């Protein structure tokens, strides 16, 4: 894939310093308008084909299922910027498609990813790519600059419209709302943020879908805490303990589903594992969710055609 004039070179020293001090960069041009429209059309074409929006399982590690997502996680402009922050050996740990339908009440509470990912590394960065206009009114990501220096306490709320798996939320007394900013993006632009940065988003009050594709990159020397999980090597060589995923873009539909469901089952063993101090109700809820999710993944694999 050739870079266009709008696609960035590796980050310069001032950008790198800003990221180190504030925990984010925004906006960064990645795709030209034609590619942004094309990739959104590919995503929505897949949804039209199956008759409904991507479900929660399809929204996680989508690069193992869809060419449009595979193209984005390997995009040289994105990887060049990420390499400037975490080095030349890069894993895609996971991706999350966050779609807020027009007028929906879906939101993301203020939280820190590092609190529950279980990655033993400081070199973890999210590239959040906009495939639709992402504004304050449409529910773009809001952040608290400089909040990536320490872990803050958060609780699992399981709130109905919260897009997070457990509804993870940092209590308001630990936040500084006066410092929070919105990271507005146009289609084809991205933001970068450290996995300790406090962030969330509001509901979409506009007449268009808000589509954001969050790509979680980690230095390939990183180790996974807990049960073994897999990741996709997208640049350089691997030296950590992640299980290596297979790139699926030339595989059959059934083979893609098989690779995807296996990767998700590994992830579920950790993401739904209760904390040591969790109460009985919390433990039962998470174990039930893990069992249901694992069963659903097996069903998808067995019924794939």
C-alpha positions as CSV (number, residue, x, y, z in Angstrom):
1,X,0.0,0.0,0.0
2,X,1.5,3.3,-1.0
3,X,1.4,6.3,1.2
4,X,-0.6,9.3,0.0
5,X,0.4,12.9,0.6
6,X,-2.0,13.0,3.6
7,X,-0.5,10.0,5.3
8,X,2.1,10.8,8.0
9,X,5.8,9.9,8.3
10,X,6.9,8.6,11.7
11,X,6.2,11.0,14.6
12,X,8.6,13.9,15.1
13,X,10.3,14.6,18.5
14,X,7.7,17.2,19.6
15,X,4.9,14.7,19.0
16,X,6.7,12.0,20.9
17,X,7.4,14.3,23.8
18,X,3.7,15.4,23.9
19,X,2.6,11.7,24.0
20,X,5.1,10.9,26.8
21,X,3.9,13.9,28.9
22,X,0.2,14.0,28.1
23,X,-0.6,10.4,27.1
24,X,-2.2,11.1,23.7
25,X,-1.9,12.6,20.2
26,X,-4.7,13.9,18.1
27,X,-5.5,14.3,15.2
28,X,-3.2,12.4,12.9
29,X,-4.1,12.0,9.2
30,X,-4.0,8.3,8.1
31,X,-6.5,7.7,5.2
32,X,-7.5,9.9,2.4
33,X,-11.2,10.5,1.9
34,X,-11.6,7.8,-0.8
35,X,-10.1,5.1,1.4
36,X,-12.1,6.2,4.5
37,X,-15.3,5.9,2.4
38,X,-14.2,2.6,0.9
39,X,-13.4,1.0,4.3
40,X,-16.6,2.2,5.9
41,X,-18.5,0.8,2.9
42,X,-16.7,-2.6,3.3
43,X,-17.7,-2.7,7.0
44,X,-21.3,-1.8,6.3
45,X,-21.4,-4.2,3.4
46,X,-20.5,-7.0,5.7
47,X,-23.3,-5.9,8.1
48,X,-25.8,-5.7,5.2
49,X,-24.8,-9.2,4.1
50,X,-25.6,-10.8,7.5
51,X,-28.6,-8.6,8.0
52,X,-27.5,-6.8,11.2
53,X,-24.7,-4.8,12.7
54,X,-21.6,-6.7,13.9
55,X,-22.2,-8.4,17.2
56,X,-19.9,-8.1,20.3
57,X,-17.8,-11.1,19.3
58,X,-17.3,-9.8,15.7
59,X,-16.4,-6.4,17.1
60,X,-13.4,-7.9,18.9
61,X,-10.4,-9.0,16.9
62,X,-12.3,-8.1,13.7
63,X,-9.0,-8.3,11.7
64,X,-9.3,-12.1,11.9
65,X,-12.7,-12.0,10.1
66,X,-12.7,-9.0,7.7
67,X,-10.3,-7.7,5.0
68,X,-11.2,-4.0,5.9
69,X,-10.0,-4.6,9.5
70,X,-6.9,-6.5,8.4
71,X,-6.0,-3.6,6.1
72,X,-6.2,-1.1,8.9
73,X,-4.2,-3.0,11.5
74,X,-1.4,-3.4,8.9
75,X,-1.7,0.1,7.5
76,X,1.9,1.5,7.1
77,X,0.9,5.0,8.2
78,X,-0.5,3.7,11.4
79,X,2.4,1.4,12.1
80,X,5.0,4.1,11.3
81,X,3.4,6.3,14.0
82,X,3.1,3.5,16.5
83,X,6.7,2.4,15.9
84,X,7.9,5.9,16.8
85,X,6.3,5.2,20.3
86,X,7.0,1.6,21.0
87,X,9.7,0.4,18.7
88,X,9.9,-1.7,15.5
89,X,8.6,-5.0,16.8
90,X,4.8,-4.6,17.1
91,X,1.9,-6.9,18.0
92,X,-1.8,-6.2,17.4
93,X,-3.1,-7.4,20.8
94,X,-6.8,-6.9,19.8
95,X,-9.1,-4.5,18.1
96,X,-12.5,-3.2,19.2
97,X,-15.1,-1.7,16.9
98,X,-17.1,0.9,18.7
99,X,-20.3,1.8,16.7
100,X,-22.9,4.2,18.1
101,X,-26.0,4.2,16.1
102,X,-27.6,7.6,15.3
103,X,-29.5,8.9,18.3
104,X,-28.4,5.9,20.5
105,X,-27.8,6.2,24.2
106,X,-24.6,4.0,24.1
107,X,-21.6,5.5,25.9
108,X,-18.3,4.5,27.5
109,X,-17.7,5.4,31.1
110,X,-14.4,7.0,32.1
111,X,-11.9,4.2,32.7
112,X,-8.3,3.0,32.2
113,X,-7.6,0.0,29.9
114,X,-4.5,-1.0,31.8
115,X,-6.5,-1.8,34.9
116,X,-7.9,-5.0,33.3
117,X,-5.9,-6.0,30.2
118,X,-3.1,-7.8,32.1
119,X,-0.2,-6.9,29.8
120,X,3.2,-6.7,31.5
121,X,4.6,-3.7,29.5
122,X,4.4,0.1,29.4
123,X,4.6,0.0,25.6
124,X,0.8,-0.3,24.9
125,X,-0.9,2.2,22.6
126,X,-4.3,2.5,21.1
127,X,-4.8,3.8,17.6
128,X,-8.4,5.0,17.4
129,X,-9.4,5.4,13.7
130,X,-12.5,7.3,12.7
131,X,-14.6,5.9,9.8
132,X,-17.3,8.5,10.3
133,X,-17.3,12.0,11.7
134,X,-16.3,11.7,15.4
135,X,-17.3,14.9,17.3
136,X,-18.5,15.9,20.7
137,X,-22.1,15.5,19.6
138,X,-21.6,12.1,18.0
139,X,-19.8,10.7,21.1
140,X,-16.2,11.0,20.2
141,X,-13.6,9.9,22.8
142,X,-13.0,12.3,25.7
143,X,-9.8,12.1,27.7
144,X,-8.1,13.5,30.8
145,X,-4.6,14.6,29.6
146,X,-1.7,13.6,31.7
147,X,-3.7,10.9,33.6
148,X,-1.5,8.1,32.4
149,X,0.9,8.2,35.3
150,X,-0.9,6.0,37.7
151,X,-3.7,3.5,38.1
152,X,-6.9,4.8,39.6
153,X,-9.6,2.7,41.3
154,X,-12.5,1.7,39.2
155,X,-15.7,-0.4,39.7
156,X,-17.7,-2.7,37.4
157,X,-21.2,-1.2,37.0
158,X,-22.6,-3.4,34.2
159,X,-24.7,-0.3,33.2
160,X,-27.2,-1.1,30.4
161,X,-25.9,1.3,27.7
162,X,-22.2,1.1,28.5
163,X,-20.2,-0.4,25.7
164,X,-17.6,-1.7,28.0
165,X,-17.7,-5.4,28.9
166,X,-18.1,-4.9,32.6
167,X,-19.1,-1.2,32.5
168,X,-15.8,-0.3,34.2
169,X,-15.9,3.2,35.7
170,X,-13.6,5.5,37.7
171,X,-15.5,7.3,40.4
172,X,-16.0,11.0,39.9
173,X,-13.9,12.0,42.9
174,X,-10.9,10.6,41.2
175,X,-11.5,12.6,38.0
176,X,-10.9,16.3,37.0
177,X,-13.7,17.1,34.6
178,X,-12.4,20.6,34.1
179,X,-9.3,19.2,32.4
180,X,-11.2,16.7,30.1
181,X,-11.1,17.4,26.3
182,X,-12.8,15.8,23.3
183,X,-10.6,14.4,20.6
184,X,-12.6,15.3,17.5
185,X,-11.7,13.4,14.3
186,X,-12.8,13.4,10.7
187,X,-13.1,10.2,8.7
188,X,-9.6,8.9,8.0
189,X,-8.0,10.5,11.0
190,X,-6.8,8.8,14.1
191,X,-5.8,9.5,17.7
192,X,-3.2,7.7,19.7
193,X,-3.4,7.2,23.5
194,X,-1.5,5.3,26.2
195,X,-3.4,2.4,27.8
196,X,-3.2,4.1,31.2
197,X,-4.9,7.3,29.9
198,X,-8.3,8.0,31.5
199,X,-10.9,8.1,28.7
200,X,-14.5,7.5,27.8
201,X,-17.2,8.9,25.5
202,X,-20.8,10.3,25.5
203,X,-23.9,9.2,23.6
204,X,-24.4,10.0,19.9
205,X,-27.0,12.7,19.4
206,X,-26.5,13.1,15.6
207,X,-28.2,11.6,12.6
208,X,-25.3,9.5,11.5
209,X,-23.5,6.5,13.0
210,X,-20.3,7.1,14.9
211,X,-17.8,4.5,13.9
212,X,-14.5,4.2,15.6
213,X,-12.0,1.3,15.2
214,X,-9.7,1.0,18.1
215,X,-6.5,-1.0,17.4
216,X,-4.5,-2.1,20.5
217,X,-0.8,-2.3,19.7
218,X,1.9,-3.6,22.1
219,X,5.7,-4.0,21.8
220,X,6.4,-7.6,20.7
221,X,8.6,-8.1,23.8
222,X,5.6,-7.8,26.1
223,X,4.4,-10.7,28.2
224,X,0.8,-11.6,29.0
225,X,-0.2,-12.0,32.6
226,X,-2.6,-14.8,33.4
227,X,-3.8,-17.5,31.0
228,X,-2.1,-17.6,27.5
229,X,-3.5,-15.3,24.9
230,X,-2.8,-14.6,21.3
231,X,-1.8,-11.6,19.2
232,X,-1.0,-10.9,15.6
233,X,2.6,-9.9,14.6
234,X,2.2,-6.9,12.3
235,X,5.8,-5.6,12.1
236,X,9.2,-6.9,13.1
237,X,9.7,-10.1,15.2
238,X,8.2,-11.5,18.3
239,X,10.1,-12.0,21.6
240,X,7.3,-12.2,24.2
241,X,5.0,-15.0,25.4
242,X,1.9,-14.3,23.3
243,X,0.7,-17.1,21.1
244,X,1.1,-16.0,17.5
245,X,-2.1,-15.6,15.5
246,X,-2.3,-16.5,11.8
247,X,-3.1,-13.7,9.3
248,X,-6.4,-14.8,7.7
249,X,-7.0,-12.5,4.7
250,X,-6.4,-15.4,2.2
251,X,-8.3,-18.0,4.2
252,X,-11.9,-19.2,3.6
253,X,-14.8,-17.8,5.6
254,X,-15.0,-20.9,7.8
255,X,-11.2,-20.9,8.5
256,X,-11.4,-17.2,9.5
257,X,-14.2,-18.0,11.9
258,X,-12.2,-20.8,13.4
259,X,-9.1,-18.6,14.0
260,X,-11.3,-15.8,15.4
261,X,-13.2,-18.0,17.8
262,X,-10.1,-19.7,19.1
263,X,-8.5,-16.3,19.7
264,X,-11.5,-15.0,21.6
265,X,-11.8,-18.1,23.8
266,X,-8.2,-17.5,24.9
267,X,-9.0,-13.9,25.7
268,X,-12.2,-14.8,27.6
269,X,-10.2,-16.8,30.1
270,X,-8.7,-13.6,31.3
271,X,-11.1,-10.8,30.6
272,X,-13.9,-12.4,32.6
273,X,-11.7,-13.6,35.4
274,X,-12.9,-12.0,38.7
275,X,-10.5,-10.0,40.8
276,X,-9.3,-11.7,44.0
277,X,-11.4,-9.4,46.2
278,X,-14.6,-9.7,44.2
279,X,-17.7,-10.6,46.0
280,X,-19.6,-13.9,45.4
281,X,-22.2,-12.2,43.1
282,X,-19.6,-10.6,41.0
283,X,-17.7,-13.9,40.7
284,X,-20.8,-15.8,39.7
285,X,-21.8,-13.2,37.1
286,X,-18.3,-13.2,35.5
287,X,-18.1,-17.0,35.4
288,X,-21.5,-17.2,33.9
289,X,-20.6,-14.6,31.2
290,X,-17.4,-16.5,30.5
291,X,-19.3,-19.8,30.1
292,X,-21.9,-18.2,27.9
293,X,-19.4,-16.4,25.7
294,X,-17.2,-19.5,25.3
295,X,-20.3,-21.6,24.4
296,X,-21.4,-19.0,21.8
297,X,-17.9,-19.0,20.2
298,X,-18.0,-22.8,19.9
299,X,-21.5,-22.6,18.3
300,X,-20.3,-20.0,15.8
301,X,-17.4,-22.2,14.9
302,X,-19.5,-25.3,14.5
303,X,-22.2,-23.7,12.4
304,X,-19.8,-21.7,10.1
305,X,-20.2,-22.3,6.4
